[in-house]
Amino acid sequence: MDPEAMLANLTPQQQQAVMQRMASQVEQAQLQDIVAVTSDQCVRKCLGTSGNQLDRKEQTCMANCMDRYIDTMKVVGGALSHAK
């Protein structure tokens, strides 16, 4: 069945709920992609050849890298919410 036809059979409140849920799922998927990319970048930047365990320098680098990512996301998120 056509998605537009399915939405047409719903009440306005149901349509709004469906659209909000879809927007939330899209946002969640985008955030998961961003986290995966950032984690990969931090791993490439920080991890060396210490073997199966992270040494102190690698642990610090990973923590700082992810902290910078989180701080950046807060700033960007704040700017985007003010732009709306």
Secondary structure as GFF3:
##gff-version 3
##sequence-region A 1 84
A	DSSP	alpha_helix	3	8	.	.	.	ID=ss1
A	DSSP	alpha_helix	12	46	.	.	.	ID=ss2
A	DSSP	alpha_helix	56	83	.	.	.	ID=ss3
###
